[in-house]
Amino acid sequence: MWLTNAHAHREPLYFDWWNMVWAAVLYSVCSVTTEEASPRQRLAAALGVPDAALRLGPALHLPGVAVELARLPRGLPESLEPSAELQAGIFAREGGDSKGSKSSLPDLALGPPDHAQSLALWEEMLCPAHRYTIVLRNLSEAQVSRAAYDHRLEEIRDKGFANFFELSSFGLAEVRRYEIGAALWCGHWDRACQLLLTSNRGGSSLAAASAAFASRDYAQGLEKLPTDASCKGLRALAMHLLLKRDPLEALRRALPVPLWGKLLAAVGRVCWNRAAAARLRGLAHQPLVGDLIWDEKAGEPRPLSAQDVQSGRWQLSDIVLPLPRPGESLHQGGQRLGMEAELQELVPDQDAPAGCFPLDVSKILPPVRRIVSIPSDLSWDVVESSGGSAVDCDLARLSERGLPVTMSTRRPRAASGLVLRLRCTLPRAESAEALLRELTAANPSEFRENLSRRDNIF
């Protein structure tokens, strides 16, 4: 297990951080057996805290490797006596080989921890950009010989790509997140409850429960829900409604606060996508008078004047569009009327009072987003692949021992052929999926695994 943070260097653990939030990124090799302790259990034991005190997530699960954020909200314990493994950040699994001798394999890694006094400081400590490595297999030999990928990537490097929010951010059940978010936005609490309970329809194993909830037979719907913890929130919401509680009270009790933010943000995102598409499709691919740019000195967007446009200083990649948030008016500038029309279509009623929401709605989205993203440090090459790994994963690259990493035997072997290896840096808020979509001229569902319908459960 390695724990790493955004910094490139390693540091020893310092123990004057008591009572501060402690966090780091956890890399772990997925075990092929179920008898060993989980990464949470092993890390908690090393840190001297109960399993429940260690928070894991969000996570990215890749074949053979899991990457997730590990956090101790109350900080490291005062009684912690760091072991050599803990200070090094490398944990090894001891086991016997076929000859009975022991071998040490680094399957958990733990790098220098971040710390923060508050969530606000934690946000400030996050890196402003992410470095991506993308592997695109099974390239067309004809397209490679015509240098089609090179020409397209050179164009992306110079002009950028449309910075749309991706399909997965809107949910993949029959009822989209922005439909539920729109009901919350304008205070239609009963409608929001019904949309949440009936999100999973024809293509879902929860269709029977959704049908019962649609007829407001909450008792029958509760019987149809799975008994495991996967639908804990849906079960709680239906139970509150069965007990005749006020819909807003039911939502505040059953709906996790992060989900409130995700649902409300989906409304702003879909409006932004539609306004950005209209700007890129219907108007010139260059700055126009009235387009908004971000003014660093003022800390807010401002419209371009005729003099600004004539100066030639600004490019399409400098243009931003505001992101709608409940209770806030949009900035004056290009596409404002179009975005207001999109928002009015989704949210036909007045915005609900800010006090109804269990979070600060001004922070669910940034104030603006660039309509075009230009990746930095963009490099690529095309290589022949025999079907094995085309790049070293972080777990192998970060290992100081140079030992092979055992991957899950369930991982399918990739097809041999031409492979494009692409590396670039993007701001945190911008999407590598959008870059890949632009490069391949494809819908994300064509290259993203399992981007088919998916239950909306909580």
Beta strands, then each sheet from edge to edge (+ up, - down):
strand 1: 2-4
strand 2: 21-29
strand 3: 55-62
strand 4: 65-72
strand 5: 90-96
strand 6: 102-110
strand 7: 114-116
strand 8: 129-136
strand 9: 161-162
strand 10: 292-295
strand 11: 300-303
strand 12: 319-322
strand 13: 368-370
strand 14: 372-373
strand 15: 376-385
strand 16: 417-427
sheet 1: 1+ 2- 4+ 3-
sheet 2: 1+ 2- 6+ 5-
sheet 3: 1+ 2- 7+
sheet 4: 8+ 16- 15+
sheet 5: 9+ 14-
sheet 6: 11+ 10- 12+ 13-
end
